[in-house]
Amino acid sequence: MSCCHGNDFALSNASEPHAQVKTPPSPRFTSFKNNEPKPKPLSSLSLRSPPQRFSKADILVSRSLDRCEKLRSISSSCRVDLVSIVLNCVLELKVELDMKMMPAKSECTVPLAVLLKRELTNEKIQNPDILHGQASHSKKEEDFTLLKTDCQRVPGDGVTTFSVFALFDGHNGSAAAIYSKESLLNNVLGAIPSNFSRDEWLAALPRALVAGFIKTDKDFQEKAQHSGTTVTFVIIDGWVVTVASVGDSRCILESAEGAIYSLSADHRLDTNEEEVDRITSCGGEVGRLNMVGGLEIGPLRCWPGGLCLSRSIGDVDVGEFIVPIPHVKQVKLSTAGGRLIISSDGVWDALSAEEALSCCRGLPADVAAAQIVKEAVQVRGLRDDTTCIVVDILPPEKITPPVPPPNKQGKGVFRSMFRKRSSDSLCRSNREFSEPDLVEEIFEEGSAVLAERLGTVYPLCNLFKLFTCAVCQVEIKIGEGISVHDSSSFHGRLRPWDGPFLCRSCQAKKEAMEGKRPVQDSIPTKYRK
């Protein structure tokens, strides 16, 4: 909200940077009482439209705002903001007055009081409330979760808090899942400079996730252990949700209206032809399990090793073309919030996204997670570890998840905008001038080519240090760094001497993932996930 000074004031609607806002015509005042000073012209008004004269009620509201701001600064130490309560009442009355005075056939204009009320609301709704719950039925005890709601971009600064929810579904043992749970978050945060603002931090996060996944995989493989794990890694900062995934665990979002969105990718070879083509072009072999007589059974698998996934962390015995480079998707929710479901394949092999959401709709997060696991086990039996995390992203002070309208079919295709459900607490006129809520897709990339994932979308000097490896963050001596674009088919304005740079070890990892160097001899083939 802009500050007001006397009769001259300026307003700008921060939530609608591209909207041209018009104001309702108001009668001109040609005479005033003798003891009442004539108001000065509103020359400082900035609404991306020619200056217009406002009603007397508008001017009175502007004076009230000026006094409220002074009172707010004096009473800033109070726990209850009485000034905001009074101001809300004044603005609601002003909205009703403007609606009565507005001509019936006028264009769709936005009264001043509506704009002021929006700004006041935007100040209050900063971050959502995050409620979560998890449930699990174990068979192999290879599923692990990470639930942290008190992470901080700047240590010791509570304003920079964000939340992390992750699911690690191990196979061929639990070592990779445990190591990833303990190391992945630190590796991701280590790839982002500590002096970034929040917007810069969120912009750098997708590439930091790529670097963190690769470093975790590289470090674990050096331990010469042969297990592997899928990872679905979710970071929630305010209303922005960022999801990185490898494997076949999934994350879905249901908006407050009931639309369903997939925020992760499925890296099963049976369902992803692009990944099959990538593996075979890198020297791998994809096929089903051969039985006596040439009979093929089971899902498509990658040989050697027999893994039915194209991406994971670990799995050193399968081959370097099983890559840890995650699919990353970043979206911004509307202030209506939504519900996330993060589950292992034990759930998704039994339930569709619609079935999982419908069986827990209206339940608290912890009860919802238990209900989803119960439904999955009833449908398919306990054939595998079955784990579910439910996260409710709610407007502040709203303690129960929204219940979407009945008989609304969700759509798997990402939609750019949808209408927020009307609230009884809002007056009719405020709803009429409310903008539709937005679910904005900020970023999505799933390429397995490292040069494309660590590209120069924004200045490299702001993300990567000149003499630091972009993946493992070790210092590189002058002349020893190798550009991530070296020997790359990624053409355009990028050149081999452009950064970011890799150390020799990470460059070797990159070449192996691209099938440009022989893969180490693998251990005998075994039945894998």
N, C-alpha and C positions, 0 to 999 in steps of 0.2 A: 504494500500500500504506500502510495506516495504521501509525503508529508504535506500539510496544508499550512499556508501562512496568510492570515487575514482573509481577504477576499480573493487573492490570487492564488491559484493552486493548479497543480498538474497531476494528471492521472494516467497510468498505463496499466493495461491488463496483462500481467506476466504470464498467465495461463493461456493466453491467446495471442502469441506474438505475430501471427500473420492475419488476424481478423481485422477488418475495418469496422469499427464500432460507430454507429450513429446514435444520436440522442434525440429524444422526442421533442417536437417543437413545443415551445412554451410561450405564453403571452408576454409581450413586452410591458415593462412597468414604466409608465409615463409620468407618474407622480408619486411622491412619498410624503409621509408626515413631516411636519416641520422639524420635529425633534429626532427624526431618523436620518442618518447619513445615507447618501446615495452610494450604492455599491460600486466599486471600481470595476472596469472591464476585465473579463477573464481572459487576459491576453496570453497567459502562460499555459493554457490547456493544451495537452498533447494527446490526441486520440487518433492520429493519422487521418484526420478529416478537418475541414476548415473550421476555425473557431466559431462556436455558436453560443447564444445567450441561454442561460439556464433559468429555471423557475426560481421563485423566491425560496421555495422549500429546499431546492438544491443548494442555494447559497447558505441557508441556515445549517444544513447538514455539513457543509464544508467547514463552517465555523466550529460546529460541534466536534468534528474530527480533529481539528487543530487543538481544541481544549482537551480532548480525550488523549491525544498523544502526549501532551504535557503531563496530564494526570498519570498516564501509564508510566512515564519515566520517573515520576515521583514515587509511585507505588510499585516499582518493579520488584521489590523484595517481598511483596505479598504473595501468598500461595494461591489465593483465589483472585482472578482478574475480574473485579466487579465492573471495571470500565468496559470490557468486552461484552459483558452481559447486557449492560445498558445500551451500548452501541448496537448490538444485535436487534434489540427491541425497536430502537429508532429507525434502523434501516428497514425492518419489516413493515413498519407503518408507512415509511416513505415509498416502498414498493407499491403498497396498496393505493396510495395517493396518486402515484404516477400512472398506474393502470386505469384509474378512473378518469384522469385528465387526458389520456392518450386518445387521439382521434381514431374512430373505428376503422377507417380505410387507410391508415398510414402504413408505411413500409415496416418490416420487422426490425424494430429498433430496440436497443437495450437501455433501459433507464440507468441513470447514474447510480442509484442505490443498489441495483443488482450487481453492478461492477464492484462497488465497494464491499458488498457482502461476500462476493466471490473471493476478493483479496483477503478478507478477514478469515474466511474458511480455509484458504490455501495456507495461511500462516499457521493455523492450528493443526491441519492434517499434514504432518511432516513425514513420519514413518509409520508403517503399519504395525499392528500387534501380530506377533508370530507365535502360534500355538502348534505343537507337534506331538506325535505319538508314534510308537513303533510296536510291532508284534512279529513273532517268528516261530515257526515249527521246524526243528532241525532233524535232519536225517544223517548228513555227513559232517555237520558242524564246520562248514567252510564259508558260511555267510557272516560278514561283519559290517557294522554300521558306525558312522561318525556323526554325532549330533552336537553342534556347538552354536550357541546363540549369543556368545559374548566375545566374538573375535573383534579385533580393532585394527583398522588401517594404520593408525598412529598409536603406538602403545601408550596407555595412560590417558587417552582422550576418549571419553565416553561418547562423544558426538560421532565418532568414526566407526561405530559398532556395525558389524554385519554378521550374518548367520551362515553356517555351513551344514549341509545335510548330505551325506554320502553313503552309498551302498557298494560293498565289495563282495562279489560272488566268486569265491575261489574254486579252482578245480585242480585235480591231481595233488591235493594237499592244501593247507591253509597258509603256508609261509608267505606267498605273494600278497594275499589279501591282508594279512597282518602288517607286513612291511609297508604296503601302500597306505593303509590307515594311519600309520605312524609318521610317514614321511611326505606324503603327497601335498598336503596343505602348506607345509613349510617350503617345499620346492616351488610351489606356485607363487607364494608371497615373495620369495627371494628373487623372483624374476621381474618384480615391479619396483621401480625406484621409490624410496621412502618419502620423497618430498612432493609426491604428486597430490594434486587436488582430487576431490571426489570424482569429478567428470573425467579427468585424465586417468584416474585409477580404473574406472569402469571401461574406458576405451582401451586401455592396455590389457585388461583382464583376459580376453579371448586368446591373445598371443602368449600371455603368461601361463595360461592353462596348457597350451601345447608344449611349451618349454618344460613345465613342471611334470607333465605325464612322461615325456621322453627321458628326463633326468631320473625319475623314479624307476622307470623300466631299465635304464642303463645301469644304475647303481645296484639294482636287485640282481640283474643277470651276472654281475661281477662276483656275486656270492656263490655262483655255480649251483643254485637250487633250481629244480625243474618244474615247480608249480607255476600256475598262472592265475589271473583274476580278471573278471570284468569290473568296470568302474562306472558308476553314475554319480557325478559330483555336482552338487547344486550350491550356488552362492547367491544369497538374497541380501541385497543392499538397498534399503528403502523399498521402492516399488519395482526395482529392476531385478530380474531373475536371470542368472546365467547358468547354463547346464552344459557340462562336458561329459561325453560318454564314449566308452569303448565296450564292445561285447553286446550281450542281449538283455541286460537289465534295462528298464525303461523308466522314463519320467513323463507323466502327462499332467496337463493343467485343465481344470474346469473353471471357467469364469463365473462370476456371480450371476450371469444371465443363463448359464447352462451350456455354453459352447465348449467343446472339447478340443484341445490342441496337443499335439505330440511335440515335446521339447527335446527328445533324444532320437538317436538313429539305431536301427537294428543291424548289427554286423554279423548276422548268421549267413553263412554261405548259401543256404537254401533259399533265402529271400532277397539276396543282394547280388544281382548279376554284375554290377560294376566292380564289386570287390573280387568276384571270381576272375574277371578279366585282368584286374590289376595283379593278382597273385600269379596267374599263369604267365603274364608278360614279364614278371620278375624272376621266373624260373621255378616257381612252385607247381605242384600238381594237385588238382582238385578232383575228387571222385568219391564214390560211396564205398562202403566196406564190402570187399569181395569174399564170397563164400565158396565152398566147394562146388564145382560145376559152373562157375562163372556168374552165379547169382549175386546181384548187388542189393544190399539192404541198408536201411538207416538213412540219415541225412547226409548231405554233401560234407566232405571233410577235406582238410588240407593235409597233404602228405609231403614229407614224412611227419609223423607225430599223430595224425588222425584228429586234429582239432577242428571242430565244426564252426569256429569263429574266425573272422578275418582280422580282428583287432583285439588286443588284450595287453595287459602288463605282465611281464614274466615270459614263461613258455620259451626258454632258451633252447630247448631241444626240438622245437617245431620248425624254426627257421626265422630269419630276420624279416622276411616279408610279412609275417604276422606282426603288424606295427602297433605301437602305442599312441599314435597320433589321434586325438579325439575329435569327434564331431562336436562342434560348439554352437550353441544357440543362445542368444541374449534377447530378452523381451522386456518391455516395460508394461506393467499391469496398470489398469485404471484404479482409482481410489475405492472402487467397489470391492476390490480384492478377488480372491479365488482360492481354490484348493489344489495342492500338488499331491500326487501319488507317485512314490518312488518304490519300485518293487523288482525283485529278482524274477528270473524266468519261471520259477515255481508258481508264481501267480499268473503270469501272462500266458503260460501254456494251458491254463484252465479257464481264465476269464478274459473277456474282451474289455477294452477301456470303458465302454458304456456299462457293462455288467459290474465292473469293479466300483464305479462311481454310484450306480443306482443302489447297490446293496448297502452303502454306508451313508447315503445322503441324509443330511440333517443331524448326524451323530457327531459328538466331539471327536477330536483328532485321535486320541488314544483308543477310544471305543471303535472308531472307524477302521483303524489299522487292524485290530483284532478281528473285526467282522470280515474284512477282505481275506485275511489269511484263513479264517474258518471256512468261508465259501469256497476258496480255491482247493482246500484239502478235501472238502466234501465232494467236489466235482471230480477230482482226478486222483485223490488219494495222496499220501505222503511219499511221493517218488523222489523228491529232491528237497533240498533246503528251500523253505518258503518264507520269505521275509518281505515286510511292507513297512514303509515310512509314510505317514500322512502329515502334511504341513498345511495349516490354514493361515492365509495371509489376509488379515482383516483390518478394516478401518479402526482407528483407536477407539477404545471403550466398547467395542462390539465383541462380545464374548462367545457368541454362537455362530457357526458357519452359515452363510446364506443358503436358502433352499430355492433352487431355480424353479421357474414356473413348470407345472406339470405338463407332460406329453411334449416336451421340447426335445427334439432330436439334435444332439451335438454333431458337429461336422469336423472331420479330420483335417480339412484344408484350412490353413491359417487365414483368418479374416482380419482385415485391418481396423475395423471399427464395429462397435455394437452399442446398443442402447442400455443404459443403466436402468435397473428396476426402480420404479418410482418409490419414494419414501414418504410415509405419512407425516413425517416431521417437517417436510418442506412445504412451503405455501405454493398454491397453484401457479402464481405468477413467476416465482423463482424457477419452478420446473419448466415453465414455458420457455424461458430464456436460457436454460441450461444447455451447454454443449454436449453432444454425445460423448460417452466415455471412449477412450482409445486404448487398445491393446497393441502396442507398437512393436514391431519386429526391428530390433536395432542391428542385429548381426546374426549371420548364419554361414558357416563354412564347414565342409566335411572332407575336403581334399586330403589325400595321404601324401601329397608332395610338400616337403618341408619348405621349399623356396616360396611356395604360394602362401603358406601359413604364417611365415615370418616376414612378409613383404613390407613395402614402404607405403602403407596407406596413410600414415602420419609420420612426421619427421622422426627419423631414427635417433637423433640426438636426444629426443625426449624420452625414449624408451630403453635403448641399449647403450651401455657405456662403450666407448670406442675400443678399448683394449680388454673387454670382458666377453667370454663366450656367451652367446645368446641362449644356450640351453643349460649348461651346467654352472654358469656364473663364475668360472675360474678366470683369473687374470691371464691374459695372453701377451707374450712379449712382442715387441714391435717386429713386424715382418713374419710372424708365425701364424697370424690369424688367417683363416680361409673363409672367403665369402660364402654365405649360404646359397648364393646364385652361381657359384663356380660349377661349370659343367652342367648347367641346368638348361632345360628346354623352355624355361619360363622367359619369354621374350618381352619386348616392349622397351620401356625407358630404363629398366633395370640392367645393370652391367655387372660382370664378374667382380669388379673391384668395389662395387657398392656393398655396404653392410646390410644386415648384421653379419657378424663374423662368428665362426665356430673354431673351437680348439681342434687339434688333430684327432683326438679320441671321438668327439662328437661328429666330426666330418666322416670318420670311418663308419660310425653308426648310420649316418645319413646315406652313405653309399650302399651299405648293406640293405637298408630298407627299400632302396630303389633297385636292388638286384644288380648293382654294378661291381660287386666283388663276391668271390665264392663264399658260400655259407659253410660254417663249420660242420664237421661230421656230427650227425645227430645220433641220439641213443636209439635203440630198437623201438619200432613202432608200438604204440600202446593205444588202447581205447581211451579217448579223451572226451571232454565235455561236448 
